[in-house]
Amino acid sequence: MVKHLNLVTSQGEGVTPAQFIEANPDLASIDLLLPDINGVFRGKRMQPEQLAKVVKDGVCLPASVFGLDITGETSESTGLGFSTGDADRRCAMLTHTLAPAPWHAKPMAQAMITMLDDDGNPFPAEPRNVLANQVGRLAELGLTACVAVELEFYLVDPKHDQDGMAQVPMSPDGEHRVTATQCYSVDDLDQYSEFLDEVNAICRIQQIPASNAVAEYAPGQFEINLNHLPDPVTACDQAMLLKRVIKAVAHKHGHRATFMAKPHQDQCGSGMHIHLSLLDANGQNRFAQDETLLKQAVAGLLEMMPSSQLLFAPHANSYRRLQPDMFVPITPCWGYDNRTVALRIPNGPASDTRIEHRVAGADANPYLVTAAILAGAIHGIEGKLVPPAPVEGNAYEQDLPALPHRWADALEVFRSPSLIRDALGDTFTDIYASVKEAEIQRFDQQITPLEMQWYQDTI
């Protein structure tokens, strides 16, 4: 477990903050970014002349940012709001994340921050720190997780249709609305090359190692992959920053980018797939050397999967994605090079042996998804668990136990005594459950257009 975090973190291979300011004399402001429970960036905007002070002393934000629901309202049941006087905590600037944000009309930059408790230790409710704890647990086993994040998303029209639903985008030439996408089509990538080229250019500026872009299964749907990295926290930092880049560039090009799990009722949802391998002290892939270790990790992931579902599917819309025959796993199962299972062992060279975790939606918080994945792998390895036989063929056609497929059910399993509670701890589990319970209550109070259509004149 991580015990301490210095206020000023290492700067990696980047320039110093002072050199950054000197190199960008026209800089108008700097955004300080702190991802919350839902993976929404909260923070502050500061003037460049304040940077040296922030690097030295940090910046204050209330702990209640980790009690905010998806609408930005504080869930008082978390105990982070008025009951503590909505007190501030100091946040350290992660100086190695300081980078230009070139999509703005005026010169701007950004940097991530991380919250500390009153003793200067990582704040326990921050998702970034939840993941760091699991990284520490793996280190005690002599292992390092190597992680890659794949993000699917949709480009949609900025205007909703007459029913208030998302529309597929207009073609870049503005002459027609996109009606079909061929999976892996290079022509579809060509249509949106200006958008994708700008995303790639900004990723290079911000040192986000984005790689392959592919057209996915529906109109306006794409996937961008991040490189494998033997640092899960940084890998998730990069995933969060990539989402910010994609949204900003989409806006510049007259679109909106959405990471909703299921923005279109009749199209495939968007997932967030996490690739995991475990390295030894020499950087060698243990999964490639030890099939028993691989299967132990698989077994632990399967056993912890039901109680982790609320992290993989955190929102009401998440459960619209969980449908058979849509390349979305709905049962805890595994297999070799099989895209109908929850845990896929992809084909490839033995040195690249890894687990692809396919359950989470693109709307999930990458830190929390990855934390649950590492916790599951640790559970399997420590318990020397043995998985069931791998699934062959279509997993949707086999009689397998289902994962929780309703939001409230996933909450109930998550907050009860469970494997994921044991792994992540009571403090974080209770705070996260309180936020989700508040969201469910508010969502369930809404009267939908479909209710009016079905019931107003019929009953």
N, C-alpha and C positions, 0 to 999 in steps of 0.2 A: 504494500500500500504506500502511496506517495505521502510523505510526511510534511514536506516543506517546499515552497516555491519562492525563489528570490523575486523581489519586486521588479527588477530589470532582468529580463530573460536573455538568453544568448541570441545573437543577431545572425547566426548562420553565416552564409557567404555574402550577405548584402552589405551595402554601405552603412555607415553609422547614421543615426538620426541627424546629427549636425551636418554631415556631408550631403544627406538627402535634401535638407533645407537649402544648403548652398547651391546645389545643383538645380533646384527648382525655385528660383527667387520670386516668381510670379504666383506662387501657390496661394490660393484664396482661403482654403480651409482644409481641415483633416477630419474625417469621420472615424470615430472610435466605436468598434463593433463588438457586441457581446451577444452570442447566440443564446436564446432562452430555452425553456423546456420544450417548446414546439419547434425549435429551430428557426425562430424569427429573430432577426438581428435587432437588438435594442442598443442604445448607447447615447453618445453625445457628439456634437460637432464643435471643434475647437479651432482657434486661430493658430497659424504656424508659429508665431512667437511664443505660444504656450507650450510648445513641444518639449523643450528641455525640462521644464518643470514637471510635466506629466511623466516623462521618462524617469525622472528622479523620485517623485513623490506619488505617482499614480493619480487616479481620478476617482471620485466618489459616485456611486450609484446605489439606490436602495436595494436591499436583498429581495424586496418584493418583485423584482423583475423576474425572479424564478417562481413566482406564484401567479403569473399572468396567464390567462387562458388565451385561446386563439383570437379573441376579439380585443385583447389588450386590457381586460378587466382583471383586477386582483381577486383571486380566490382566497377569501379570508380564512377558510378552513385549513389552509396550508400553514398558518401560524407565522407567515412572513409579512403580514400587512400591519393593520392598525394595532394588533395585540403587542407588537414590538415597537410601536411608535413609528412604523415605517422607516426604521433606522437605515442609515447609509453603511455601506462597506467599501473598503478601498479596492480598486481594480488595478492590476499591473498591466502595463502595456507590453504586448508581445512584439518587440521592436523588429524582429525578423520578418514580420508580416507587413511592415510599412511599405506601401507601394502606391504608385499613381492610380487614379481612378479616371481614366481618360474619356469616359463616355459623357462626362458632365460638360456643360456649355462653357464653364470657366475652369481653370486649372485646380484640380482637387486631388486629394490623396485619401488613403484609408489605412487603418491598422486595427488588428484585433486586440482585445483586452480580456483579462481573466480575473475573476473575483476572489478575494481573500477573506477569511473570517477574521474575528477580532484578534486572534493569536498569530496572524500572518500565514496561516495554512490554507490550502485550497478549500474554497467554499463547497460544502458537501452536496448542495442542490444543483450545482452547475454541471450540465451534461458533460462538458469537456473533462471535468475532474472525475466524474463517475467512470468514464472510459479510462482515464489515467490510472485509476485504482486497479482496474482489471489488467492493464498492462503490467503494473507492478506485481500482481499475483502470478502472472505468467513468468516474469523474470525470476521469481523465487523457485520456479521449476526449471530454470536454466533455458528458457525458451523466449524467443522474440516473435511476435506476430508480424507477418508481412501481409499487407492489406491493399486491395485495389477496389475502388468504388466505381460502379457503372450507374449512370443516371439517365432515365428516360424522361421525356417531357413533351408537351404539345405546344406548338405555336397556334394561337387562336386569334380570331378577329377581336379588336378592341371593343366592338359593339356586340351586345348580346342579340339573339334573335327575338322575335315578337313574344315568345314565351319566357324570355329572360334567361335562356340557356346559352352556353358557349357555342360559337359558330367556328367552323373550320376557316382558315385564313383565305384571303384572296391570293391569287397567284402573284408573284413579284411584279409581273407586268401590269397588274391591276385589271386584267381583262376577264377573268373568270374566277369563281370560287373553287378551290381544290376539292375534288370529289373522290380521289383515290390515291393511294400510295402503294407502290410495289416494295415489299420488304427487301432491304439491301440494295434498292435501286440507286445507281449512280446518277441517273438523270434527275431524280428527285433531289439529290444533293446539289446538282448543278443549278437547279432552280433557286436554291437558297444559298448559293455559294457566297454572296456578299455578306449575308448574316453570319454564316459559319466562319468565313475568313476573318471577320472582325472579332468574333469570339476567340479564335485561335491566336490572333495578334495580341489581344489584351491578356490572354493567359500567359503568353510568353513574357510580356512586360511584368506581370505580377508573379512570375515563376510558378504558375500552376501547371503541373505536367499533364495537361489534357492530351489525349492521343486520338484514337479512332472515332470518327463521327459516322453513324449509319442511319439510314432511313428505316423507321420501324414499321409496324403492322397497320398503321392507320393514317389518314390524311393529316399532314402537319405534325406527325410524331417523329421524334429523333432520339438518338441515344449518343451520349458522349462519355467516353471512358477515361478514367484517370490511371496513371501508371501504378504498378505495384510499388509499395514503399514499406520498408521495415520499421515504420513508426506510425502506428494506428491513429494517434492523436493528430499528427500533422496531416495524414491522409484525409481525415475528416474535416480538418480546417480547410483543406484545399477543396473538398466537395462543397462545403458551405460557400466558399468564395466563388467557386465555379457557378453555383446557382445564381449568385448576385450578378455575375458578369452576364450570364445568359438572359436574365430578366432585363437588365439595363440595355443590352444591345438589341434585344427584340423590340423594346420600346422605340429605340432610335429608328428601326426599320419598319415602323408602322404596325407592329404586332404586339401581342402580349404572350409571354411565356408562362405556362402554368405547370406546376409540379403536383397538381391534384392527382390523386390516385385514379380517379375515374371522371374526367370532365365530360365525356360523351357517352350517353347511355348505350349506344349501339356499336361502340368501338372498344378495342382493347384498352385496358388501364395502363398506367405508367408505374414501373417498378424501380427499385433501387437494389441492385444485386451487389453483394459483397463477396469478394474472392479472398480466401484465407489460406495461407500456408504458415507453417511454424519452422523457425530457423534455430539452429543450435548456436553455441558461442562462436563458432567459426563461420557463421553465415550460411551453413549448408541446410538445405531443405530436408527436415526430418521426415516429412510425409513421403518424400521420394525414397528414403532409406528404410523406413519402418512402416509397413502396411498396418501392423497392429496399432501403432500410435494413431494413424489416420482413422482407423475404425473406432478407436476409443473416443476420439474427438467427435466423430459422426454420431456415435451413440449418445454422448452427452448433449449434443445439440438437439437431437430428436427428443430426448427426455425433457429438456428445458423449454422446448418450443411452445407448448400450449400456454404456460404461464408467462411467456414473453410476448404473446401475441399483441398485447396492448402497445408495446413499443414498436412492433412491426406494422401495426395498423392502428394509429393513434386517433383517427378522426372518424366522424360519421361517414364521410365519403369513402374512407378506406375500405369499408365493407361492401361497397358497390363493386369494387374490383375483384372481390373473392368469388369468382364464378368458374365453373368447370369449362374446359375447352378454350380458355383464354390465356394459356401459358402462365397461369397463376397457380401456385401450389395451394391446395386447400386441405392437405393431410400431411402429418409429419412422416415423411418417407425419404428415401435416398436411392440413388442409382448412378450408374456410369454413363456419362454422356447422354442424359435423358432430361429433356426440358419440361417434362410433366411432373417432376418430383421437386421436393422442397430443397434438398441438398444434392447438387449435381457434381460429380467428379468429371471434369472436362477431359477430353482426349488431348494428347500432346506429348512432348518429350517427358521422360520420367522426371527430369530435373524441375519441371514445371507443375508437378502434382500438387493439386490444391482442391479446396472445397468451395463451390459456388453456392452461397446462401441466397435463395431466390424468393423468399417470403415477403420481405418488406416492400411497401409502396414508396414511390418517389416523394410522398408527403411526409415520410417519417424523418425523425431526427437522426442523422448519420452517427453521431456520437453514441446515442443510446442503442441504436441497432447494433453497432459494432461492439459496444460493451456487453450486450446480451449474448452476442456470438462468442466472444472470448470467454465469458462466464460459462457458457455451455461446453465449450471445448475443454476448459479446465475441469469442469465437473466430470466429464467422461474420462479424462486422463487420470485424475486423482482416484476415481472409483474403479478404474480399469474395466469400464463397461464394454459390453459387446452389443453391436447393433443387430437388428433383424436383417434378414436377407435383403439384398438390394432389389429394387423393383425393376422388372423388365417389361417393356411395352408401355401402354397407356395407364398411368397411375389413376386417372379419373375413372377408369372402368373397374378398378379393383376395390374390394371391400376393406377399407382402411379407416381407422378412427379419424374423425374430422377435427381440425383446429377450431377454436371458438370463431363463429362467423357472425356474431352480433356484438356490437360495441359494449353494451352493458355486461354481457357474459364475459368478454375479455377483461373488463375492469374487475369483475368479481374474482376471477381466477388470479389476476395479478396482485390484488390487494390482500388476498387470503394468505395464510402460511404456505409458502411455495418455494420452489428451487430458486426462482429469480429474486424473491425477497431475501432469501439467505445470501445470495451472491451480491446484490447491490446494496443491502442494508435497509434498516427500517426508516431512517431519516429520509433518504431519497424516495423510497417506495411510497411512503405516506404522502409526501409532498406531490409527487407525480399523480398518484391516485386521486388526491383531492382536487387537483386541477382538472383531471378528466371527468370526475364526478360532476363538477360544476358545469362543465361544457355539456355533458349529457343532459343534465337537468334543464339547461337553457334551450338546448336543441329540441328536446321533447315537448317544450311548451309552445313551440311554433305551430301555427296552422298553415298548411301548405296549399298551393293552388290545386293539387290533385285531390285533396280532401274536399275542397269546395266543389270541384267538378263532379266528384262521386256522390256527395251527400247532400249538398245544399237544396236541390230541388227534388231529389229522388226519395228522400226520407220524409 
